[in-house]
Amino acid sequence: RGPTDFAQILKLGSVELVNIANNHYPDYGAAGKKSTRNALEAVGIPYAGYNWLHVFEKQGIRVGFGGIRETIYHQDKDRIRREVAELKADGCHYVVYTMHAGEEYAPEHNAMQTEIAHAAIDAGANLVIGHHPHVPQGIEMYNDGLIFYSLGNFIFGGNLALSTFDALTAQVTLYYQENTLVNTQVRLIPVITS
């Protein structure tokens, strides 16, 4: 609903990719969704989610991004498998899949978040990043994948007291040798919204 030139704020803040699979993306119907995508494209910020996939390549390593929200998962539980397979078929060495799910402000993730995250890892995703709860909700190693159920808010204007909830930023560094992942390093950085 905001002015489309606000997308420039993301660019100025070094945001390099956004997820659009969330509960507010469809708030203003087809016109609002198209306006959102156009605004992001105008400032050169790629996006993923709601059937949109993105591939980032650096030094020959391809990282694929996709995402889903809980209501869409209920409608089509096979979508995650299809999207991860499409990213793998596109030559992605690593897949990051986001999920917009869970109960807002709940201190722990719920069974549905676990189901969605495990489905993504089982489909071949390497990293699942959850959002929607607005608070950190734990990290899990599952099979060969890593799940951040929710990192909380990096920036948010929906609280009267902006410093109410703590959050985390995750810096994930991937080490490859000859197109083979040999190590993943995770650094958690505490955030307090201000």
Residue, then its C-alpha position, 0 to 999 in steps of 0.5 A: r500500500g505504500p509508495t512503490d519508490f519505497a522499494q529503494i529503501l531495500k536497495l539502500g539497505s543492501v537487501e539483495l533478495v526478498n521473499i514474497a510468499n507471505n500473508h500480506y502479498p495478496d492484500y490488494g489483489a492482482a494489481g497489488k501483487k503486480s505492483t509489488r513485483n514491478a517495484l522490486e524489479a525497478v530497483g533490481i531486487p530479485y524475489a522468490g515465493y508464490n511460484w516465483l523462483h530465483v537463482f543466484e550464481k557466484q563463482g560457478i555455484r548456483v544457489g536457488f531460492g523458493g518459498i511458500r506460505e502455510t495456506i498454500y501448503h495446505q492447498d498443494k503439499d506437493r508444491i515444495r517438492r516440485e519447486v525444489a526439483e525445478l531448482k535442482a534441474d536448473g543446476c542449483h548446488y544449494v537450495v534455500y526455501t522459505m516458509h511463512a508459517g506458525e503462530e505469531y509471538a509463540p515462543e516455540h514452533n508448532a507441528m505444522q512448521t515442522e511438517i513444512a520444513h521437513a518436507a522442504i528438506d526431504a525434497g532436497a532443500n539445504l536450508v529452510i528459513g521460517h518467518h511470520p512469528h515475529v520472534p525467534q523459535g529455534i534451529e534444527m538440524y534435520n537429515d542433512g539440512l538446517i532449519f531456522y524456524s523463525l529468526g524474528n524481525f530484522i525490522f518491523g513497524g507493527n509494535l508500539a514498543l519497537s524494542t519489545f522482541d529480540a531477533l537473530t540474523a543468520q550469516v550462513t557461509l558455504y564452502y565449496q571445492e569443485n562444486t561440492l559443498v565441504n562445509t557450512q558455517v553459521r554465525l548467529i548475530p543478535v538483533i534488537t529492533s529499534 
